[in-house]
Amino acid sequence: MDLSLPVMLGWEVTNIIKSNEKTTSIPVIALSANAMEEHKQRALLAGVNDYDTKPVDLVRLLAKIELTLKDS
């Protein structure tokens, strides 16, 4: 989930996904070009399963996806 979506911020979308009982179990990994701790904390409070920064390190992201899917 990109945290800088054009219409709604990614943590707002995540909050909607996680607050709906039909979609709450969908895993979400946040991606952000902004590496500020505040952005990470906001995403985690919204319910993301993990967080990574751009530019994306593909190996690291795939490891996070694998771990997130195992935990789901």
Phi and psi restraints in degrees (range 20) as a CNS / XPLOR table:
assign (resid 1 and name C) (resid 2 and name N)
       (resid 2 and name CA) (resid 2 and name C) 1.0 -72.0 20.0 2
assign (resid 2 and name N) (resid 2 and name CA)
       (resid 2 and name C) (resid 3 and name N) 1.0 130.4 20.0 2
assign (resid 2 and name C) (resid 3 and name N)
       (resid 3 and name CA) (resid 3 and name C) 1.0 -78.2 20.0 2
assign (resid 3 and name N) (resid 3 and name CA)
       (resid 3 and name C) (resid 4 and name N) 1.0 -12.3 20.0 2
assign (resid 3 and name C) (resid 4 and name N)
       (resid 4 and name CA) (resid 4 and name C) 1.0 -112.3 20.0 2
assign (resid 4 and name N) (resid 4 and name CA)
       (resid 4 and name C) (resid 5 and name N) 1.0 57.6 20.0 2
assign (resid 4 and name C) (resid 5 and name N)
       (resid 5 and name CA) (resid 5 and name C) 1.0 -73.0 20.0 2
assign (resid 5 and name N) (resid 5 and name CA)
       (resid 5 and name C) (resid 6 and name N) 1.0 153.2 20.0 2
assign (resid 5 and name C) (resid 6 and name N)
       (resid 6 and name CA) (resid 6 and name C) 1.0 -70.2 20.0 2
assign (resid 6 and name N) (resid 6 and name CA)
       (resid 6 and name C) (resid 7 and name N) 1.0 -32.8 20.0 2
assign (resid 6 and name C) (resid 7 and name N)
       (resid 7 and name CA) (resid 7 and name C) 1.0 -100.2 20.0 2
assign (resid 7 and name N) (resid 7 and name CA)
       (resid 7 and name C) (resid 8 and name N) 1.0 -39.6 20.0 2
assign (resid 7 and name C) (resid 8 and name N)
       (resid 8 and name CA) (resid 8 and name C) 1.0 -140.0 20.0 2
assign (resid 8 and name N) (resid 8 and name CA)
       (resid 8 and name C) (resid 9 and name N) 1.0 141.2 20.0 2
assign (resid 8 and name C) (resid 9 and name N)
       (resid 9 and name CA) (resid 9 and name C) 1.0 -67.7 20.0 2
assign (resid 9 and name N) (resid 9 and name CA)
       (resid 9 and name C) (resid 10 and name N) 1.0 148.2 20.0 2
assign (resid 9 and name C) (resid 10 and name N)
       (resid 10 and name CA) (resid 10 and name C) 1.0 -57.5 20.0 2
assign (resid 10 and name N) (resid 10 and name CA)
       (resid 10 and name C) (resid 11 and name N) 1.0 -35.8 20.0 2
assign (resid 10 and name C) (resid 11 and name N)
       (resid 11 and name CA) (resid 11 and name C) 1.0 -72.4 20.0 2
assign (resid 11 and name N) (resid 11 and name CA)
       (resid 11 and name C) (resid 12 and name N) 1.0 -24.7 20.0 2
assign (resid 11 and name C) (resid 12 and name N)
       (resid 12 and name CA) (resid 12 and name C) 1.0 -70.4 20.0 2
assign (resid 12 and name N) (resid 12 and name CA)
       (resid 12 and name C) (resid 13 and name N) 1.0 -42.0 20.0 2
assign (resid 12 and name C) (resid 13 and name N)
       (resid 13 and name CA) (resid 13 and name C) 1.0 -64.4 20.0 2
assign (resid 13 and name N) (resid 13 and name CA)
       (resid 13 and name C) (resid 14 and name N) 1.0 -43.2 20.0 2
assign (resid 13 and name C) (resid 14 and name N)
       (resid 14 and name CA) (resid 14 and name C) 1.0 -60.1 20.0 2
assign (resid 14 and name N) (resid 14 and name CA)
       (resid 14 and name C) (resid 15 and name N) 1.0 -42.2 20.0 2
assign (resid 14 and name C) (resid 15 and name N)
       (resid 15 and name CA) (resid 15 and name C) 1.0 -59.4 20.0 2
assign (resid 15 and name N) (resid 15 and name CA)
       (resid 15 and name C) (resid 16 and name N) 1.0 -40.9 20.0 2
assign (resid 15 and name C) (resid 16 and name N)
       (resid 16 and name CA) (resid 16 and name C) 1.0 -65.3 20.0 2
assign (resid 16 and name N) (resid 16 and name CA)
       (resid 16 and name C) (resid 17 and name N) 1.0 -46.0 20.0 2
assign (resid 16 and name C) (resid 17 and name N)
       (resid 17 and name CA) (resid 17 and name C) 1.0 -59.6 20.0 2
assign (resid 17 and name N) (resid 17 and name CA)
       (resid 17 and name C) (resid 18 and name N) 1.0 -46.9 20.0 2
assign (resid 17 and name C) (resid 18 and name N)
       (resid 18 and name CA) (resid 18 and name C) 1.0 -75.6 20.0 2
assign (resid 18 and name N) (resid 18 and name CA)
       (resid 18 and name C) (resid 19 and name N) 1.0 -19.0 20.0 2
assign (resid 18 and name C) (resid 19 and name N)
       (resid 19 and name CA) (resid 19 and name C) 1.0 -91.5 20.0 2
assign (resid 19 and name N) (resid 19 and name CA)
       (resid 19 and name C) (resid 20 and name N) 1.0 -5.1 20.0 2
assign (resid 19 and name C) (resid 20 and name N)
       (resid 20 and name CA) (resid 20 and name C) 1.0 -98.7 20.0 2
assign (resid 20 and name N) (resid 20 and name CA)
       (resid 20 and name C) (resid 21 and name N) 1.0 124.3 20.0 2
assign (resid 20 and name C) (resid 21 and name N)
       (resid 21 and name CA) (resid 21 and name C) 1.0 -62.0 20.0 2
assign (resid 21 and name N) (resid 21 and name CA)
       (resid 21 and name C) (resid 22 and name N) 1.0 -24.2 20.0 2
assign (resid 21 and name C) (resid 22 and name N)
       (resid 22 and name CA) (resid 22 and name C) 1.0 -77.1 20.0 2
assign (resid 22 and name N) (resid 22 and name CA)
       (resid 22 and name C) (resid 23 and name N) 1.0 -23.2 20.0 2
assign (resid 22 and name C) (resid 23 and name N)
       (resid 23 and name CA) (resid 23 and name C) 1.0 -120.2 20.0 2
assign (resid 23 and name N) (resid 23 and name CA)
       (resid 23 and name C) (resid 24 and name N) 1.0 -0.4 20.0 2
assign (resid 23 and name C) (resid 24 and name N)
       (resid 24 and name CA) (resid 24 and name C) 1.0 -60.6 20.0 2
assign (resid 24 and name N) (resid 24 and name CA)
       (resid 24 and name C) (resid 25 and name N) 1.0 -26.3 20.0 2
assign (resid 24 and name C) (resid 25 and name N)
       (resid 25 and name CA) (resid 25 and name C) 1.0 -87.3 20.0 2
assign (resid 25 and name N) (resid 25 and name CA)
       (resid 25 and name C) (resid 26 and name N) 1.0 -1.7 20.0 2
assign (resid 25 and name C) (resid 26 and name N)
       (resid 26 and name CA) (resid 26 and name C) 1.0 -70.4 20.0 2
assign (resid 26 and name N) (resid 26 and name CA)
       (resid 26 and name C) (resid 27 and name N) 1.0 121.4 20.0 2
assign (resid 26 and name C) (resid 27 and name N)
       (resid 27 and name CA) (resid 27 and name C) 1.0 -71.5 20.0 2
assign (resid 27 and name N) (resid 27 and name CA)
       (resid 27 and name C) (resid 28 and name N) 1.0 143.1 20.0 2
assign (resid 27 and name C) (resid 28 and name N)
       (resid 28 and name CA) (resid 28 and name C) 1.0 -130.8 20.0 2
assign (resid 28 and name N) (resid 28 and name CA)
       (resid 28 and name C) (resid 29 and name N) 1.0 127.9 20.0 2
assign (resid 28 and name C) (resid 29 and name N)
       (resid 29 and name CA) (resid 29 and name C) 1.0 -112.9 20.0 2
assign (resid 29 and name N) (resid 29 and name CA)
       (resid 29 and name C) (resid 30 and name N) 1.0 123.4 20.0 2
assign (resid 29 and name C) (resid 30 and name N)
       (resid 30 and name CA) (resid 30 and name C) 1.0 -85.4 20.0 2
assign (resid 30 and name N) (resid 30 and name CA)
       (resid 30 and name C) (resid 31 and name N) 1.0 140.1 20.0 2
assign (resid 30 and name C) (resid 31 and name N)
       (resid 31 and name CA) (resid 31 and name C) 1.0 -123.2 20.0 2
assign (resid 31 and name N) (resid 31 and name CA)
       (resid 31 and name C) (resid 32 and name N) 1.0 134.2 20.0 2
assign (resid 31 and name C) (resid 32 and name N)
       (resid 32 and name CA) (resid 32 and name C) 1.0 -144.6 20.0 2
assign (resid 32 and name N) (resid 32 and name CA)
       (resid 32 and name C) (resid 33 and name N) 1.0 140.9 20.0 2
assign (resid 32 and name C) (resid 33 and name N)
       (resid 33 and name CA) (resid 33 and name C) 1.0 -78.7 20.0 2
assign (resid 33 and name N) (resid 33 and name CA)
       (resid 33 and name C) (resid 34 and name N) 1.0 -13.5 20.0 2
assign (resid 33 and name C) (resid 34 and name N)
       (resid 34 and name CA) (resid 34 and name C) 1.0 -98.7 20.0 2
assign (resid 34 and name N) (resid 34 and name CA)
       (resid 34 and name C) (resid 35 and name N) 1.0 118.0 20.0 2
assign (resid 34 and name C) (resid 35 and name N)
       (resid 35 and name CA) (resid 35 and name C) 1.0 -92.6 20.0 2
assign (resid 35 and name N) (resid 35 and name CA)
       (resid 35 and name C) (resid 36 and name N) 1.0 15.8 20.0 2
assign (resid 35 and name C) (resid 36 and name N)
       (resid 36 and name CA) (resid 36 and name C) 1.0 -68.5 20.0 2
assign (resid 36 and name N) (resid 36 and name CA)
       (resid 36 and name C) (resid 37 and name N) 1.0 137.8 20.0 2
assign (resid 36 and name C) (resid 37 and name N)
       (resid 37 and name CA) (resid 37 and name C) 1.0 -58.1 20.0 2
assign (resid 37 and name N) (resid 37 and name CA)
       (resid 37 and name C) (resid 38 and name N) 1.0 -34.2 20.0 2
assign (resid 37 and name C) (resid 38 and name N)
       (resid 38 and name CA) (resid 38 and name C) 1.0 -59.8 20.0 2
assign (resid 38 and name N) (resid 38 and name CA)
       (resid 38 and name C) (resid 39 and name N) 1.0 -39.8 20.0 2
assign (resid 38 and name C) (resid 39 and name N)
       (resid 39 and name CA) (resid 39 and name C) 1.0 -67.1 20.0 2
assign (resid 39 and name N) (resid 39 and name CA)
       (resid 39 and name C) (resid 40 and name N) 1.0 -41.5 20.0 2
assign (resid 39 and name C) (resid 40 and name N)
       (resid 40 and name CA) (resid 40 and name C) 1.0 -62.3 20.0 2
assign (resid 40 and name N) (resid 40 and name CA)
       (resid 40 and name C) (resid 41 and name N) 1.0 -46.9 20.0 2
assign (resid 40 and name C) (resid 41 and name N)
       (resid 41 and name CA) (resid 41 and name C) 1.0 -63.1 20.0 2
assign (resid 41 and name N) (resid 41 and name CA)
       (resid 41 and name C) (resid 42 and name N) 1.0 -39.2 20.0 2
assign (resid 41 and name C) (resid 42 and name N)
       (resid 42 and name CA) (resid 42 and name C) 1.0 -63.2 20.0 2
assign (resid 42 and name N) (resid 42 and name CA)
       (resid 42 and name C) (resid 43 and name N) 1.0 -42.0 20.0 2
assign (resid 42 and name C) (resid 43 and name N)
       (resid 43 and name CA) (resid 43 and name C) 1.0 -65.1 20.0 2
assign (resid 43 and name N) (resid 43 and name CA)
       (resid 43 and name C) (resid 44 and name N) 1.0 -43.6 20.0 2
assign (resid 43 and name C) (resid 44 and name N)
       (resid 44 and name CA) (resid 44 and name C) 1.0 -64.3 20.0 2
assign (resid 44 and name N) (resid 44 and name CA)
       (resid 44 and name C) (resid 45 and name N) 1.0 -39.2 20.0 2
assign (resid 44 and name C) (resid 45 and name N)
       (resid 45 and name CA) (resid 45 and name C) 1.0 -65.3 20.0 2
assign (resid 45 and name N) (resid 45 and name CA)
       (resid 45 and name C) (resid 46 and name N) 1.0 -29.7 20.0 2
assign (resid 45 and name C) (resid 46 and name N)
       (resid 46 and name CA) (resid 46 and name C) 1.0 -74.6 20.0 2
assign (resid 46 and name N) (resid 46 and name CA)
       (resid 46 and name C) (resid 47 and name N) 1.0 -17.1 20.0 2
assign (resid 46 and name C) (resid 47 and name N)
       (resid 47 and name CA) (resid 47 and name C) 1.0 114.0 20.0 2
assign (resid 47 and name N) (resid 47 and name CA)
       (resid 47 and name C) (resid 48 and name N) 1.0 11.9 20.0 2
assign (resid 47 and name C) (resid 48 and name N)
       (resid 48 and name CA) (resid 48 and name C) 1.0 -63.9 20.0 2
assign (resid 48 and name N) (resid 48 and name CA)
       (resid 48 and name C) (resid 49 and name N) 1.0 150.7 20.0 2
assign (resid 48 and name C) (resid 49 and name N)
       (resid 49 and name CA) (resid 49 and name C) 1.0 -82.1 20.0 2
assign (resid 49 and name N) (resid 49 and name CA)
       (resid 49 and name C) (resid 50 and name N) 1.0 -27.7 20.0 2
assign (resid 49 and name C) (resid 50 and name N)
       (resid 50 and name CA) (resid 50 and name C) 1.0 -159.0 20.0 2
assign (resid 50 and name N) (resid 50 and name CA)
       (resid 50 and name C) (resid 51 and name N) 1.0 173.1 20.0 2
assign (resid 50 and name C) (resid 51 and name N)
       (resid 51 and name CA) (resid 51 and name C) 1.0 -144.7 20.0 2
assign (resid 51 and name N) (resid 51 and name CA)
       (resid 51 and name C) (resid 52 and name N) 1.0 140.7 20.0 2
assign (resid 51 and name C) (resid 52 and name N)
       (resid 52 and name CA) (resid 52 and name C) 1.0 -145.9 20.0 2
assign (resid 52 and name N) (resid 52 and name CA)
       (resid 52 and name C) (resid 53 and name N) 1.0 159.5 20.0 2
assign (resid 52 and name C) (resid 53 and name N)
       (resid 53 and name CA) (resid 53 and name C) 1.0 -108.5 20.0 2
assign (resid 53 and name N) (resid 53 and name CA)
       (resid 53 and name C) (resid 54 and name N) 1.0 156.7 20.0 2
assign (resid 53 and name C) (resid 54 and name N)
       (resid 54 and name CA) (resid 54 and name C) 1.0 -93.6 20.0 2
assign (resid 54 and name N) (resid 54 and name CA)
       (resid 54 and name C) (resid 55 and name N) 1.0 151.6 20.0 2
assign (resid 54 and name C) (resid 55 and name N)
       (resid 55 and name CA) (resid 55 and name C) 1.0 -68.6 20.0 2
assign (resid 55 and name N) (resid 55 and name CA)
       (resid 55 and name C) (resid 56 and name N) 1.0 145.3 20.0 2
assign (resid 55 and name C) (resid 56 and name N)
       (resid 56 and name CA) (resid 56 and name C) 1.0 -74.1 20.0 2
assign (resid 56 and name N) (resid 56 and name CA)
       (resid 56 and name C) (resid 57 and name N) 1.0 131.6 20.0 2
assign (resid 56 and name C) (resid 57 and name N)
       (resid 57 and name CA) (resid 57 and name C) 1.0 -90.7 20.0 2
assign (resid 57 and name N) (resid 57 and name CA)
       (resid 57 and name C) (resid 58 and name N) 1.0 108.6 20.0 2
assign (resid 57 and name C) (resid 58 and name N)
       (resid 58 and name CA) (resid 58 and name C) 1.0 -57.7 20.0 2
assign (resid 58 and name N) (resid 58 and name CA)
       (resid 58 and name C) (resid 59 and name N) 1.0 -41.8 20.0 2
assign (resid 58 and name C) (resid 59 and name N)
       (resid 59 and name CA) (resid 59 and name C) 1.0 -63.1 20.0 2
assign (resid 59 and name N) (resid 59 and name CA)
       (resid 59 and name C) (resid 60 and name N) 1.0 -45.2 20.0 2
assign (resid 59 and name C) (resid 60 and name N)
       (resid 60 and name CA) (resid 60 and name C) 1.0 -64.5 20.0 2
assign (resid 60 and name N) (resid 60 and name CA)
       (resid 60 and name C) (resid 61 and name N) 1.0 -42.8 20.0 2
assign (resid 60 and name C) (resid 61 and name N)
       (resid 61 and name CA) (resid 61 and name C) 1.0 -64.2 20.0 2
assign (resid 61 and name N) (resid 61 and name CA)
       (resid 61 and name C) (resid 62 and name N) 1.0 -43.2 20.0 2
assign (resid 61 and name C) (resid 62 and name N)
       (resid 62 and name CA) (resid 62 and name C) 1.0 -62.4 20.0 2
assign (resid 62 and name N) (resid 62 and name CA)
       (resid 62 and name C) (resid 63 and name N) 1.0 -37.1 20.0 2
assign (resid 62 and name C) (resid 63 and name N)
       (resid 63 and name CA) (resid 63 and name C) 1.0 -64.8 20.0 2
assign (resid 63 and name N) (resid 63 and name CA)
       (resid 63 and name C) (resid 64 and name N) 1.0 -40.7 20.0 2
assign (resid 63 and name C) (resid 64 and name N)
       (resid 64 and name CA) (resid 64 and name C) 1.0 -65.4 20.0 2
assign (resid 64 and name N) (resid 64 and name CA)
       (resid 64 and name C) (resid 65 and name N) 1.0 -40.8 20.0 2
assign (resid 64 and name C) (resid 65 and name N)
       (resid 65 and name CA) (resid 65 and name C) 1.0 -62.4 20.0 2
assign (resid 65 and name N) (resid 65 and name CA)
       (resid 65 and name C) (resid 66 and name N) 1.0 -47.3 20.0 2
assign (resid 65 and name C) (resid 66 and name N)
       (resid 66 and name CA) (resid 66 and name C) 1.0 -59.6 20.0 2
assign (resid 66 and name N) (resid 66 and name CA)
       (resid 66 and name C) (resid 67 and name N) 1.0 -46.0 20.0 2
assign (resid 66 and name C) (resid 67 and name N)
       (resid 67 and name CA) (resid 67 and name C) 1.0 -64.8 20.0 2
assign (resid 67 and name N) (resid 67 and name CA)
       (resid 67 and name C) (resid 68 and name N) 1.0 -42.0 20.0 2
assign (resid 67 and name C) (resid 68 and name N)
       (resid 68 and name CA) (resid 68 and name C) 1.0 -63.5 20.0 2
assign (resid 68 and name N) (resid 68 and name CA)
       (resid 68 and name C) (resid 69 and name N) 1.0 -42.3 20.0 2
assign (resid 68 and name C) (resid 69 and name N)
       (resid 69 and name CA) (resid 69 and name C) 1.0 -68.0 20.0 2
assign (resid 69 and name N) (resid 69 and name CA)
       (resid 69 and name C) (resid 70 and name N) 1.0 -35.0 20.0 2
assign (resid 69 and name C) (resid 70 and name N)
       (resid 70 and name CA) (resid 70 and name C) 1.0 -63.8 20.0 2
assign (resid 70 and name N) (resid 70 and name CA)
       (resid 70 and name C) (resid 71 and name N) 1.0 -39.5 20.0 2
assign (resid 70 and name C) (resid 71 and name N)
       (resid 71 and name CA) (resid 71 and name C) 1.0 -77.9 20.0 2
assign (resid 71 and name N) (resid 71 and name CA)
       (resid 71 and name C) (resid 72 and name N) 1.0 -14.6 20.0 2
